[in-house]
Amino acid sequence: SQQGEEDPQALSIQEGENATMNCSYKTSINNLQWYRQNSGRGLVHLILIRSNEREKHSGRLRVTLDTSKKSSSLLITASRAADTASYFCATDRGGGYQKVTFGTGTKLQVIP
Amino acid sequence: DTGVSQNPRHKITKRGQNVTFRCDPISEHNRLYWYRQTLGQGPEFLTYFQNEAQLEKSRLLSDRFSAERPKGSFSTLEIQRTEQGDSAMYLCASSSSSPYNEQFFGPGTRLTVL
């Protein structure tokens, strides 16, 4: 079963605009990660945030984590057509367990 | 670093047949994972290997599914007596022993059961 849900399910924006995707999860986590999947391809790891971190940046990506609300957000600034993809959050609970549980994904379309 | 590779990329089979998929992880990675992904959904965890030991298995992995990693390098996933509900993308990922568990995914094997 899916651990998390991404919101919105689909998002369409103009090139240059910012895109924000949210992820909510159900149980305590150790790490939360964001992945991108282009149509018909494998997943690419974007960024990882640990449960004791609140915000992390990587290039045009900004991730926040609120463990009290069991939610995370991914912000892509100055979007490009190449950012068109599905974005998934994924969580693990640590404690020696390696199982990573993915959310349902947000489908982002960036219109040139 | 050639990344994670999976073979075949596509497999079409008839219901009731057995199929086997192969995953070659990044060479220095000792952890290997199998996931299943259906259309419009995120990947669902199936199983995890640390070297050759299968340490975690999902309840999704029915007794028709078996995975092996005999020498701690490549892995195979076999589905026996395939059913139409097995149609999905099967993804393999590998990672190092880092506690942060960043996984590198292969391109997947798309299975269609007719």
Backbone of each chain as ProteinMPNN parsed JSONL, in Angstrom:
{"seq_chain_A": "SQQGEEDPQALSIQEGENATMNCSYKTSINNLQWYRQNSGRGLVHLILIRSNEREKHSGRLRVTLDTSKKSSSLLITASRAADTASYFCATDRGGGYQKVTFGTGTKLQVIP", "coords_chain_A": {"N_chain_A": [[0.849, -1.187, 0.0], [0.342, 2.345, -0.508], [2.288, 4.692, 1.181], [2.21, 7.441, 1.258], [0.573, 10.408, 0.084], [0.521, 12.448, -2.71], [-0.028, 15.833, -3.51], [-0.906, 18.449, -5.645], [-2.618, 15.93, -7.687], [-2.152, 16.354, -10.335], [-0.474, 18.905, -12.153], [-0.227, 21.86, -13.973], [1.802, 24.2, -15.441], [3.243, 27.329, -16.597], [6.329, 27.71, -18.32], [9.042, 28.912, -16.421], [7.559, 29.644, -14.232], [6.986, 28.867, -10.717], [6.764, 25.642, -9.199], [4.894, 23.837, -6.895], [4.699, 21.01, -4.92], [3.035, 18.78, -2.762], [3.367, 16.427, -0.088], [1.928, 13.985, 1.877], [2.197, 11.797, 4.661], [1.863, 8.737, 6.593], [2.984, 7.358, 8.836], [5.614, 7.406, 11.344], [8.799, 8.567, 10.289], [12.168, 8.017, 9.014], [13.806, 9.02, 6.956], [12.924, 11.227, 4.243], [12.393, 11.227, 0.834], [12.588, 12.644, -2.437], [11.676, 11.798, -5.714], [12.004, 11.816, -9.285], [10.238, 10.924, -12.21], [10.44, 10.399, -15.518], [8.324, 10.008, -18.374], [7.705, 6.647, -18.918], [10.2, 5.862, -18.014], [12.876, 5.022, -15.674], [13.157, 5.875, -12.154], [14.552, 8.887, -10.848], [16.681, 9.98, -8.35], [16.16, 12.878, -6.428], [16.404, 14.512, -4.048], [17.12, 14.231, -0.567], [15.76, 14.383, 2.666], [16.323, 14.435, 6.095], [14.68, 13.215, 9.062], [15.166, 14.931, 11.155], [15.647, 17.318, 10.015], [14.501, 20.409, 8.615], [14.399, 21.907, 6.325], [15.719, 21.872, 3.006], [17.97, 22.49, 0.342], [18.641, 22.186, -3.145], [20.113, 23.16, -5.87], [17.669, 24.273, -8.056], [15.723, 23.255, -6.476], [13.705, 23.039, -3.569], [13.09, 21.664, -0.507], [10.836, 21.043, 2.1], [10.115, 19.874, 5.396], [7.732, 18.816, 7.663], [7.412, 17.255, 10.439], [5.565, 17.141, 12.461], [3.168, 17.535, 11.245], [3.287, 15.53, 9.505], [4.098, 15.914, 6.811], [5.456, 17.033, 3.658], [6.979, 19.314, 1.364], [7.77, 19.999, -2.029], [9.44, 22.333, -3.857], [9.898, 23.629, -7.005], [11.771, 25.949, -8.544], [11.622, 28.525, -11.067], [10.694, 26.993, -13.375], [11.285, 24.592, -16.032], [10.721, 23.317, -19.343], [11.824, 20.811, -19.438], [11.438, 19.863, -16.902], [9.08, 18.593, -16.857], [7.401, 15.839, -15.731], [6.672, 13.01, -13.569], [6.457, 13.286, -10.073], [7.547, 11.88, -7.081], [7.173, 11.309, -3.602], [9.005, 9.585, -1.082], [9.314, 7.431, 1.67], [11.138, 6.156, 4.506], [11.352, 4.129, 7.431], [13.52, 3.679, 8.967], [15.527, 2.236, 11.582], [16.867, -0.008, 10.853], [15.318, -1.115, 8.909], [14.901, -1.326, 5.45], [12.936, -0.901, 3.66], [11.35, 1.191, 1.383], [8.745, 3.418, 1.009], [6.594, 4.586, -1.388], [4.77, 7.491, -2.465], [1.747, 8.475, -4.207], [2.24, 10.18, -6.288], [2.783, 13.222, -8.199], [1.819, 14.611, -11.201], [3.552, 16.619, -13.217], [3.298, 19.178, -15.582], [5.088, 21.266, -17.621], [4.655, 23.99, -19.505], [6.008, 25.161, -22.473]], "CA_chain_A": [[0.0, 0.0, 0.0], [1.096, 3.571, -0.579], [2.432, 5.362, 2.471], [1.907, 8.854, 1.198], [-0.207, 10.932, -1.029], [0.978, 13.732, -3.218], [-1.085, 16.78, -3.827], [-2.049, 17.89, -6.379], [-2.326, 14.768, -8.513], [-1.615, 16.867, -11.583], [-0.177, 20.336, -12.091], [0.215, 22.377, -15.257], [2.264, 25.577, -15.264], [4.024, 27.897, -17.686], [7.776, 27.74, -18.117], [9.477, 30.072, -15.653], [6.807, 29.715, -12.973], [7.376, 27.912, -9.683], [5.845, 24.515, -8.996], [4.924, 23.312, -5.533], [4.012, 19.733, -4.731], [2.975, 18.409, -1.361], [3.327, 15.001, 0.212], [1.553, 13.654, 3.252], [2.47, 10.4, 4.951], [1.021, 8.269, 7.688], [3.674, 6.872, 10.024], [6.894, 8.053, 11.638], [9.797, 8.299, 9.258], [13.569, 8.307, 9.249], [14.159, 9.923, 5.858], [11.949, 11.417, 3.175], [13.109, 11.511, -0.407], [11.805, 12.986, -3.614], [12.159, 11.214, -6.949], [11.361, 12.22, -10.524], [10.124, 9.858, -13.209], [9.996, 10.81, -16.84], [7.393, 9.041, -18.937], [8.259, 5.391, -19.4], [11.594, 5.655, -17.609], [13.098, 4.751, -14.26], [13.111, 7.011, -11.256], [15.804, 9.579, -10.565], [16.676, 10.571, -7.018], [16.351, 14.324, -6.455], [16.854, 15.109, -2.794], [16.749, 13.511, 0.651], [15.72, 15.203, 3.887], [16.223, 13.572, 7.262], [13.55, 13.558, 9.931], [15.524, 16.023, 12.067], [15.853, 18.526, 9.21], [13.249, 21.105, 8.297], [14.449, 22.473, 4.972], [16.925, 21.524, 2.288], [18.007, 23.06, -1.001], [19.558, 21.605, -4.117], [19.875, 23.863, -7.138], [16.346, 24.922, -8.121], [14.799, 22.498, -5.638], [13.656, 23.326, -2.136], [12.223, 20.704, 0.17], [10.568, 21.282, 3.516], [9.558, 18.722, 6.104], [7.068, 19.112, 8.93], [7.102, 15.933, 10.995], [4.373, 17.222, 13.317], [2.015, 17.417, 10.341], [3.566, 14.405, 8.607], [3.987, 16.414, 5.443], [6.636, 17.603, 3.026], [6.693, 19.973, 0.099], [8.864, 20.155, -2.996], [9.303, 23.535, -4.675], [10.82, 23.768, -8.138], [11.724, 27.34, -8.969], [11.964, 28.83, -12.462], [10.531, 25.699, -14.044], [11.664, 24.435, -17.433], [9.957, 22.254, -20.012], [12.457, 19.53, -19.1], [10.97, 19.421, -15.582], [7.856, 17.811, -17.05], [7.633, 14.488, -15.226], [5.943, 12.695, -12.337], [7.29, 13.447, -8.885], [7.098, 11.012, -5.999], [7.88, 11.308, -2.332], [9.247, 8.223, -0.595], [9.727, 7.47, 3.07], [11.549, 4.936, 5.165], [11.187, 4.32, 8.87], [14.777, 3.443, 9.659], [15.547, 1.116, 12.51], [17.398, -1.183, 10.162], [14.429, -1.507, 7.818], [15.269, -0.647, 4.221], [11.772, -0.711, 2.794], [10.999, 2.568, 1.057], [7.349, 3.452, 0.591], [6.356, 5.717, -2.277], [3.445, 8.073, -2.58], [1.014, 8.251, -5.457], [2.849, 10.996, -7.328], [2.209, 14.412, -8.839], [2.216, 14.713, -12.609], [3.817, 18.029, -13.533], [3.507, 19.547, -16.972], [5.593, 22.62, -17.783], [4.34, 24.383, -20.885], [7.028, 26.122, -22.956]], "C_chain_A": [[0.883, 1.235, 0.0], [1.139, 4.192, 0.816], [1.921, 6.775, 2.387], [1.034, 9.204, 0.02], [0.375, 12.256, -1.422], [-0.218, 14.568, -3.627], [-0.446, 17.984, -4.503], [-1.665, 16.626, -7.148], [-1.718, 15.188, -9.834], [-1.49, 18.379, -11.484], [0.35, 20.773, -13.438], [0.575, 23.846, -15.078], [3.016, 26.036, -16.508], [5.502, 27.864, -17.318], [8.162, 29.032, -17.401], [8.747, 30.228, -14.331], [7.381, 28.702, -11.978], [6.318, 26.819, -9.554], [6.009, 24.008, -7.575], [4.083, 22.044, -5.456], [4.101, 19.36, -3.262], [2.855, 16.902, -1.197], [2.9, 14.837, 1.654], [1.771, 12.167, 3.46], [1.832, 10.029, 6.273], [1.773, 7.912, 8.966], [4.982, 7.62, 10.231], [7.937, 7.637, 10.608], [11.204, 8.579, 9.754], [14.066, 9.331, 8.221], [12.96, 10.094, 4.934], [12.72, 11.843, 1.943], [12.109, 11.905, -1.487], [12.498, 12.404, -4.842], [11.374, 11.809, -8.119], [11.335, 11.032, -11.475], [9.601, 10.458, -14.497], [9.201, 9.66, -17.441], [8.109, 7.799, -19.44], [9.681, 5.106, -18.975], [11.676, 5.345, -16.124], [13.08, 6.031, -13.448], [14.503, 7.576, -11.021], [15.694, 10.239, -9.2], [16.975, 12.063, -7.113], [16.99, 14.843, -5.175], [16.339, 14.266, -1.629], [16.756, 14.493, 1.809], [15.512, 14.26, 5.066], [15.134, 14.072, 8.203], [13.874, 14.699, 10.894], [15.871, 17.319, 11.323], [14.513, 19.135, 8.849], [13.23, 21.631, 6.87], [15.772, 22.078, 4.329], [16.833, 22.085, 0.871], [18.968, 22.265, -1.863], [19.257, 22.248, -5.459], [18.544, 24.602, -7.105], [15.299, 24.23, -7.246], [14.891, 22.951, -4.194], [12.651, 22.368, -1.511], [12.054, 21.135, 1.62], [9.947, 20.03, 4.108], [8.968, 19.198, 7.418], [6.618, 17.777, 9.53], [5.875, 15.974, 11.904], [3.104, 17.083, 12.482], [2.16, 16.234, 9.394], [3.398, 14.849, 7.146], [5.307, 17.008, 4.98], [6.189, 18.339, 1.781], [7.96, 20.056, -0.729], [8.543, 21.377, -3.845], [10.352, 23.494, -5.771], [10.694, 25.202, -8.617], [12.12, 27.467, -10.435], [11.872, 27.581, -13.329], [10.905, 25.759, -15.523], [10.832, 23.313, -18.04], [10.517, 20.876, -19.649], [12.066, 19.028, -17.713], [9.678, 18.624, -15.679], [8.114, 16.355, -16.72], [6.634, 14.228, -14.101], [6.92, 12.755, -11.173], [6.687, 12.656, -7.735], [7.877, 11.317, -4.723], [7.98, 9.861, -1.855], [9.796, 8.301, 0.809], [10.261, 6.115, 3.517], [11.506, 5.187, 6.668], [12.447, 4.019, 9.667], [14.713, 2.232, 10.56], [16.047, -0.155, 11.868], [16.524, -1.669, 9.028], [14.753, -0.679, 6.579], [14.089, -0.394, 3.305], [11.491, 0.771, 2.63], [9.599, 2.556, 0.487], [7.086, 4.732, -0.177], [4.924, 6.208, -2.164], [2.871, 7.837, -3.963], [1.478, 9.154, -6.594], [2.055, 12.212, -7.761], [2.739, 14.485, -10.253], [2.341, 16.194, -12.947], [4.012, 18.212, -15.03], [3.951, 21.001, -17.011], [5.46, 22.982, -19.251], [5.332, 25.433, -21.358], [6.41, 27.455, -23.388]], "O_chain_A": [[2.029, 1.19, 0.448], [0.138, 4.208, 1.532], [1.277, 7.269, 3.313], [0.8, 8.411, -0.892], [0.688, 13.09, -0.573], [-1.264, 14.059, -4.031], [0.518, 18.515, -3.951], [-0.481, 16.299, -7.238], [-0.877, 14.485, -10.395], [-2.288, 19.044, -10.823], [1.257, 20.151, -13.991], [-0.244, 24.642, -14.619], [3.378, 25.227, -17.363], [5.869, 27.977, -16.148], [7.67, 30.11, -17.735], [9.255, 30.868, -13.41], [8.149, 27.81, -12.341], [5.13, 27.055, -9.776], [7.125, 23.779, -7.109], [2.924, 22.013, -5.868], [5.115, 19.596, -2.606], [2.314, 16.204, -2.055], [3.45, 15.478, 2.549], [1.556, 11.367, 2.549], [1.321, 10.889, 6.991], [1.263, 8.136, 10.064], [5.402, 8.389, 9.366], [7.947, 6.504, 10.128], [11.415, 9.268, 10.752], [14.657, 10.354, 8.567], [12.093, 9.224, 4.851], [13.592, 12.71, 2.005], [10.936, 11.534, -1.438], [13.716, 12.495, -4.998], [10.234, 12.246, -7.962], [12.277, 10.243, -11.538], [8.477, 10.955, -14.564], [9.377, 8.499, -17.071], [9.005, 7.883, -20.281], [10.315, 4.2, -19.516], [10.676, 5.398, -15.407], [12.996, 7.13, -13.994], [15.496, 6.848, -10.997], [14.739, 10.965, -8.923], [17.92, 12.472, -7.788], [18.006, 15.537, -5.221], [15.265, 13.669, -1.701], [17.65, 15.331, 1.92], [14.635, 13.396, 5.037], [14.725, 15.231, 8.131], [12.967, 15.362, 11.396], [16.33, 18.289, 11.927], [13.503, 18.434, 8.789], [12.163, 21.783, 6.275], [16.799, 21.964, 4.997], [15.754, 22.144, 0.282], [19.973, 21.74, -1.383], [18.263, 21.919, -6.106], [18.314, 25.449, -6.242], [14.122, 24.589, -7.28], [15.971, 23.211, -3.664], [11.503, 22.282, -1.946], [13.012, 21.541, 2.278], [9.332, 19.23, 3.402], [9.625, 19.896, 8.19], [5.57, 17.244, 9.166], [5.215, 14.953, 12.098], [2.089, 16.575, 12.958], [1.275, 15.963, 8.582], [2.662, 14.241, 6.368], [6.148, 17.423, 5.777], [5.146, 18.028, 1.207], [9.067, 20.167, -0.202], [7.49, 21.44, -4.479], [11.544, 23.345, -5.502], [9.621, 25.621, -9.05], [12.851, 26.636, -10.973], [12.856, 27.165, -13.941], [10.85, 26.808, -16.166], [10.304, 22.463, -17.324], [9.775, 19.898, -19.565], [12.34, 17.875, -17.381], [9.23, 18.043, -14.691], [8.948, 15.707, -17.353], [5.855, 15.105, -13.729], [8.067, 12.324, -11.285], [5.492, 12.743, -7.452], [9.084, 11.554, -4.76], [7.141, 9.024, -2.188], [10.646, 9.14, 1.106], [9.888, 5.071, 2.981], [11.611, 6.328, 7.118], [12.444, 4.095, 10.896], [13.931, 1.311, 10.325], [15.691, -1.255, 12.29], [16.933, -2.541, 8.261], [14.865, 0.544, 6.662], [14.235, 0.264, 2.274], [11.404, 1.513, 3.609], [9.296, 1.775, -0.415], [7.327, 5.83, 0.324], [4.006, 5.463, -1.821], [3.431, 7.102, -4.776], [1.137, 8.909, -7.751], [0.826, 12.232, -7.699], [3.947, 14.427, -10.484], [1.351, 16.925, -12.96], [4.787, 17.495, -15.663], [3.259, 21.874, -16.488], [6.073, 22.363, -20.122], [5.485, 26.477, -20.724], [7.128, 28.359, -23.814]]}, "seq_chain_B": "DTGVSQNPRHKITKRGQNVTFRCDPISEHNRLYWYRQTLGQGPEFLTYFQNEAQLEKSRLLSDRFSAERPKGSFSTLEIQRTEQGDSAMYLCASSSSSPYNEQFFGPGTRLTVL", "coords_chain_B": {"N_chain_B": [[30.835, 3.825, -14.133], [27.968, 2.265, -14.888], [25.374, 2.369, -14.204], [22.173, 1.054, -13.075], [21.018, -1.845, -14.607], [18.432, -3.511, -16.433], [16.911, -6.454, -17.636], [14.604, -8.442, -19.537], [13.644, -5.4, -21.32], [11.049, -5.273, -22.074], [8.348, -7.558, -21.761], [6.154, -9.855, -23.042], [3.695, -12.116, -22.284], [1.797, -15.159, -22.048], [-1.033, -15.865, -20.036], [-0.432, -17.902, -17.237], [2.075, -18.738, -17.926], [5.577, -18.878, -17.015], [7.827, -16.292, -16.02], [10.993, -14.615, -16.054], [12.986, -12.078, -14.734], [15.881, -10.009, -14.944], [18.234, -8.201, -12.979], [20.925, -6.011, -12.91], [22.855, -4.524, -10.617], [24.428, -1.374, -9.639], [27.878, -1.738, -9.48], [29.338, -1.506, -7.024], [27.396, -1.462, -5.119], [25.796, -2.892, -2.345], [23.203, -3.32, -1.668], [20.016, -4.264, -2.866], [16.924, -3.818, -4.503], [13.553, -4.683, -5.289], [10.721, -3.466, -7.009], [7.269, -2.958, -7.811], [5.325, -1.333, -10.236], [2.307, 0.032, -11.127], [0.142, 1.519, -13.611], [-0.169, 4.968, -13.16], [0.348, 4.897, -10.494], [2.545, 5.013, -7.599], [5.759, 3.372, -7.171], [5.675, 0.114, -5.686], [6.991, -1.525, -2.963], [8.641, -4.637, -3.159], [10.719, -6.523, -2.426], [13.894, -6.876, -0.687], [17.414, -7.066, -0.777], [20.376, -7.62, 1.034], [23.536, -7.836, 0.155], [23.754, -11.241, -0.571], [21.628, -12.02, 0.925], [18.173, -12.196, 1.457], [16.354, -9.918, 2.987], [14.02, -8.504, 3.531], [10.596, -8.822, 2.763], [7.695, -8.05, 0.956], [4.16, -8.293, 1.629], [2.977, -8.314, -0.762], [4.404, -9.977, -2.299], [3.584, -12.76, -3.433], [3.351, -16.398, -3.168], [3.862, -17.119, -5.714], [5.829, -15.588, -6.638], [9.332, -15.26, -6.741], [12.513, -14.262, -5.656], [15.987, -13.938, -6.208], [19.416, -13.578, -5.292], [22.055, -14.737, -5.926], [24.947, -14.541, -5.75], [25.343, -12.201, -4.574], [25.494, -10.208, -6.413], [24.128, -9.701, -9.352], [20.528, -9.924, -9.656], [17.582, -11.988, -9.816], [14.134, -12.024, -10.648], [11.433, -14.054, -10.465], [8.324, -14.921, -11.786], [5.839, -17.165, -11.369], [3.331, -19.034, -13.119], [1.845, -16.865, -14.356], [-0.511, -14.189, -14.001], [-3.138, -12.044, -15.238], [-3.282, -9.824, -13.649], [-0.69, -9.447, -12.903], [0.5, -7.848, -14.686], [2.541, -5.13, -15.142], [5.024, -2.585, -14.42], [8.195, -3.627, -13.564], [10.521, -2.698, -11.326], [13.945, -2.283, -10.529], [16.289, -1.444, -8.035], [19.315, -0.124, -6.629], [21.538, 0.389, -3.849], [24.079, 1.874, -1.763], [25.66, 1.123, 1.41], [24.956, 3.309, 2.822], [23.349, 5.134, 5.43], [21.357, 6.741, 4.514], [20.089, 5.755, 2.375], [19.747, 6.328, -0.401], [18.47, 5.495, -3.426], [19.226, 4.033, -6.553], [17.722, 3.714, -9.57], [16.857, 1.26, -12.044], [15.838, 1.06, -15.564], [13.563, -0.465, -15.684], [11.379, -3.325, -16.25], [8.832, -3.952, -18.398], [5.997, -5.773, -18.011], [3.581, -7.58, -19.725], [0.744, -9.428, -19.441], [-1.127, -11.595, -21.237]], "CA_chain_B": [[29.519, 3.551, -13.543], [27.016, 2.131, -15.994], [24.029, 2.439, -13.692], [21.437, -0.186, -12.895], [20.43, -2.312, -15.865], [17.414, -4.539, -16.295], [16.587, -7.185, -18.863], [14.422, -7.619, -20.729], [12.93, -4.148, -21.079], [9.629, -5.57, -22.27], [8.04, -8.974, -21.841], [4.75, -10.178, -23.241], [3.549, -13.548, -22.047], [0.418, -15.626, -21.899], [-1.414, -16.24, -18.678], [-0.032, -19.255, -16.861], [3.497, -18.959, -18.217], [6.551, -18.347, -16.055], [8.738, -15.28, -16.565], [12.121, -14.267, -15.184], [13.621, -10.809, -15.042], [17.208, -9.871, -14.363], [18.681, -6.862, -12.601], [22.344, -5.852, -12.59], [22.97, -3.263, -9.871], [25.717, -0.68, -9.684], [28.774, -2.791, -9.015], [29.782, -1.407, -5.629], [26.237, -1.41, -4.228], [25.483, -4.189, -1.755], [21.767, -3.436, -1.434], [19.246, -4.362, -4.099], [15.485, -3.747, -4.215], [12.589, -4.865, -6.377], [9.454, -2.765, -6.859], [6.302, -3.092, -8.896], [4.609, -0.085, -10.462], [1.198, 0.001, -12.09], [-0.126, 2.811, -14.237], [-0.748, 6.008, -12.329], [0.678, 4.685, -9.085], [3.957, 4.989, -7.266], [6.313, 2.023, -7.021], [5.36, -0.615, -4.457], [8.117, -2.357, -2.538], [8.436, -6.085, -3.188], [11.691, -7.232, -1.621], [15.179, -6.207, -0.507], [18.574, -7.919, -0.506], [21.657, -7.088, 1.49], [24.401, -8.866, -0.453], [22.938, -12.33, -1.097], [20.549, -12.333, 1.869], [16.885, -11.532, 1.255], [16.064, -9.514, 4.352], [12.649, -8.006, 3.686], [9.664, -9.201, 1.702], [6.366, -7.489, 1.11], [3.045, -9.246, 1.503], [2.621, -8.354, -2.187], [5.198, -11.03, -2.924], [2.894, -14.016, -3.182], [4.213, -17.561, -3.337], [4.194, -17.29, -7.14], [6.98, -14.719, -6.886], [10.554, -15.587, -6.01], [13.659, -13.447, -6.035], [17.272, -14.469, -5.759], [20.635, -12.818, -5.57], [22.912, -15.841, -5.465], [26.331, -14.198, -5.438], [25.387, -10.844, -4.074], [25.673, -9.215, -7.48], [22.864, -9.552, -10.057], [19.362, -10.552, -9.029], [16.495, -12.388, -10.703], [12.777, -12.07, -10.103], [10.654, -14.987, -11.254], [6.887, -15.015, -11.519], [5.307, -18.42, -11.893], [1.882, -19.085, -13.414], [1.464, -15.458, -14.421], [-1.919, -13.796, -14.087], [-3.269, -10.739, -15.887], [-3.012, -8.815, -12.622], [0.755, -9.259, -12.731], [0.945, -6.859, -15.671], [3.041, -3.954, -14.447], [6.441, -2.309, -14.61], [8.978, -4.147, -12.453], [11.687, -1.832, -11.183], [15.019, -2.709, -9.65], [17.108, -0.339, -7.56], [20.413, -0.532, -5.756], [22.1, 1.456, -3.03], [25.214, 1.51, -0.927], [25.283, 0.912, 2.811], [24.681, 4.59, 3.463], [22.095, 5.146, 6.197], [20.379, 7.623, 3.888], [19.261, 4.907, 1.513], [19.458, 6.863, -1.724], [18.407, 4.354, -4.326], [19.406, 4.281, -7.973], [16.774, 2.831, -10.243], [17.005, 0.851, -13.423], [14.756, 1.518, -16.442], [12.375, -1.285, -15.491], [10.888, -4.32, -17.206], [7.373, -3.858, -18.512], [5.388, -7.082, -18.229], [2.191, -7.643, -20.161], [0.229, -10.792, -19.41], [-2.331, -11.649, -22.081]], "C_chain_B": [[28.475, 3.489, -14.654], [25.598, 2.197, -15.486], [23.422, 1.058, -13.526], [20.827, -0.594, -14.231], [19.443, -3.435, -15.579], [17.136, -5.165, -17.656], [15.517, -8.237, -18.586], [13.749, -6.296, -20.386], [11.429, -4.356, -21.215], [9.467, -7.082, -22.344], [6.539, -9.13, -21.995], [4.624, -11.682, -23.1], [2.067, -13.895, -21.935], [0.183, -16.036, -20.448], [-1.021, -17.692, -18.41], [1.427, -19.572, -17.118], [4.354, -18.39, -17.079], [7.432, -17.32, -16.754], [9.834, -15.003, -15.54], [12.74, -12.975, -15.673], [14.979, -10.758, -14.347], [17.516, -8.421, -14.058], [20.177, -6.922, -12.301], [22.521, -4.512, -11.89], [24.288, -2.561, -10.174], [26.705, -1.542, -8.91], [29.156, -2.698, -7.539], [28.629, -1.377, -4.625], [25.933, -2.795, -3.668], [23.988, -4.37, -1.477], [21.026, -3.418, -2.756], [17.784, -4.508, -3.746], [14.702, -4.054, -5.487], [11.298, -4.145, -6.009], [8.555, -3.135, -8.029], [5.546, -1.773, -9.009], [3.525, -0.281, -11.501], [0.876, 1.417, -12.521], [-0.77, 3.785, -13.266], [-0.461, 5.885, -10.851], [2.176, 4.829, -8.856], [4.455, 3.56, -7.16], [5.921, 1.418, -5.674], [6.501, -1.585, -4.171], [7.73, -3.838, -2.596], [9.413, -6.799, -2.253], [13.025, -6.498, -1.629], [16.254, -7.24, -0.163], [19.719, -7.069, 0.051], [22.673, -8.162, 1.115], [23.511, -9.997, -0.967], [21.743, -12.667, -0.21], [19.293, -11.506, 1.575], [16.336, -11.185, 2.628], [14.643, -9.013, 4.577], [11.824, -8.446, 2.49], [8.311, -8.585, 1.999], [5.321, -8.589, 1.045], [2.586, -9.331, 0.049], [3.31, -9.514, -2.884], [4.557, -12.37, -2.594], [3.835, -15.18, -3.449], [4.501, -17.848, -4.808], [5.443, -16.467, -7.504], [8.187, -15.239, -6.098], [11.699, -14.735, -6.549], [14.912, -14.056, -5.451], [18.377, -13.486, -6.074], [21.788, -13.711, -5.143], [24.336, -15.46, -5.078], [26.459, -12.771, -4.937], [25.635, -9.801, -5.136], [24.34, -9.032, -8.196], [21.745, -10.267, -9.305], [18.369, -10.964, -10.105], [15.181, -12.375, -9.931], [11.972, -12.98, -11.016], [9.201, -14.923, -10.809], [6.395, -16.303, -12.163], [3.807, -18.28, -12.122], [1.313, -17.664, -13.458], [-0.039, -15.282, -14.579], [-1.984, -12.404, -14.716], [-2.974, -9.608, -14.893], [-1.54, -8.585, -12.348], [1.308, -8.236, -13.724], [1.31, -5.561, -14.965], [4.453, -3.685, -14.923], [7.156, -2.832, -13.368], [10.308, -3.395, -12.433], [12.683, -2.433, -10.2], [15.809, -1.462, -9.247], [18.245, -0.896, -6.713], [20.893, 0.672, -4.959], [23.309, 0.927, -2.272], [24.722, 1.301, 0.499], [25.039, 2.207, 3.557], [23.376, 4.521, 4.246], [21.004, 5.984, 5.535], [19.639, 6.956, 2.743], [18.87, 5.543, 0.193], [19.545, 5.722, -2.721], [18.525, 4.812, -5.773], [18.602, 3.23, -8.727], [17.214, 2.468, -11.648], [15.803, 1.309, -14.24], [13.478, 0.699, -16.317], [12.147, -2.304, -16.587], [9.372, -4.222, -17.218], [6.826, -5.226, -18.881], [3.934, -6.924, -18.639], [1.774, -9.103, -20.198], [-1.096, -10.818, -20.169], [-3.308, -12.716, -21.612]], "O_chain_B": [[28.14, 4.497, -15.276], [24.672, 2.088, -16.29], [24.057, 0.038, -13.794], [20.193, 0.219, -14.904], [19.593, -4.199, -14.626], [17.13, -4.487, -18.684], [15.518, -8.858, -17.523], [13.323, -6.106, -19.247], [10.637, -3.69, -20.548], [10.305, -7.793, -22.898], [5.756, -8.615, -21.197], [5.368, -12.435, -23.729], [1.214, -13.027, -21.751], [1.088, -16.49, -19.748], [-1.243, -18.581, -19.232], [1.959, -20.552, -16.596], [3.912, -17.546, -16.3], [7.746, -17.462, -17.936], [9.633, -15.137, -14.333], [12.987, -12.797, -16.866], [15.189, -11.381, -13.306], [17.107, -7.52, -14.791], [20.635, -7.773, -11.539], [22.352, -3.465, -12.516], [25.147, -3.095, -10.876], [26.403, -2.018, -7.816], [29.284, -3.726, -6.874], [28.857, -1.278, -3.419], [25.823, -3.762, -4.422], [23.558, -5.457, -1.093], [21.364, -2.652, -3.658], [17.431, -5.227, -2.811], [15.125, -3.732, -6.597], [10.839, -4.198, -4.868], [9.017, -3.564, -9.086], [5.174, -1.171, -8.001], [3.796, -0.71, -12.623], [1.283, 2.387, -11.882], [-1.779, 3.478, -12.631], [-0.962, 6.668, -10.045], [2.97, 4.775, -9.794], [3.653, 2.631, -7.069], [5.845, 2.114, -4.662], [6.913, -2.359, -5.035], [6.654, -4.237, -2.149], [9.002, -7.579, -1.394], [13.262, -5.618, -2.457], [16.032, -8.156, 0.628], [19.979, -5.957, -0.408], [22.675, -9.255, 1.681], [22.588, -9.732, -1.737], [20.93, -13.518, -0.569], [19.35, -10.281, 1.462], [15.895, -12.072, 3.358], [14.124, -9.09, 5.691], [12.296, -8.442, 1.354], [7.84, -8.594, 3.137], [5.554, -9.663, 0.491], [1.9, -10.276, -0.341], [2.859, -9.978, -3.931], [4.923, -13.031, -1.622], [4.967, -14.99, -3.896], [5.302, -18.731, -5.117], [6.028, -16.655, -8.571], [8.064, -15.61, -4.931], [11.821, -14.525, -7.755], [14.906, -14.613, -4.353], [18.28, -12.677, -6.996], [22.423, -13.469, -4.116], [24.875, -16.035, -4.133], [27.554, -12.211, -4.886], [25.947, -8.651, -4.827], [23.49, -8.286, -7.711], [21.993, -11.103, -8.435], [18.319, -10.361, -11.177], [15.13, -12.672, -8.738], [11.843, -12.708, -12.21], [8.896, -14.878, -9.617], [6.529, -16.493, -13.372], [3.113, -17.53, -11.436], [0.415, -17.317, -12.691], [-0.73, -16.095, -15.193], [-0.993, -11.674, -14.72], [-2.469, -8.555, -15.281], [-1.174, -7.642, -11.646], [2.458, -7.811, -13.606], [0.483, -4.967, -14.273], [5.013, -4.44, -15.718], [6.764, -2.514, -12.245], [11.097, -3.449, -13.376], [12.307, -3.012, -9.181], [15.969, -0.537, -10.043], [18.15, -1.99, -6.157], [20.681, 1.82, -5.347], [23.529, -0.279, -2.157], [23.519, 1.302, 0.759], [24.927, 2.211, 4.783], [22.405, 3.922, 3.785], [19.848, 5.939, 5.957], [18.683, 7.51, 2.202], [17.76, 5.317, -0.289], [20.579, 5.065, -2.839], [17.988, 5.851, -6.157], [18.784, 2.026, -8.543], [17.852, 3.256, -12.346], [14.858, 1.878, -13.694], [12.424, 1.12, -16.793], [12.65, -2.169, -17.702], [8.714, -4.386, -16.19], [7.152, -5.772, -19.935], [3.159, -6.226, -17.985], [2.378, -9.914, -20.9], [-2.059, -10.151, -19.79], [-4.369, -12.889, -22.213]]}, "name": "protein", "num_of_chains": 2, "seq": "SQQGEEDPQALSIQEGENATMNCSYKTSINNLQWYRQNSGRGLVHLILIRSNEREKHSGRLRVTLDTSKKSSSLLITASRAADTASYFCATDRGGGYQKVTFGTGTKLQVIPDTGVSQNPRHKITKRGQNVTFRCDPISEHNRLYWYRQTLGQGPEFLTYFQNEAQLEKSRLLSDRFSAERPKGSFSTLEIQRTEQGDSAMYLCASSSSSPYNEQFFGPGTRLTVL"}
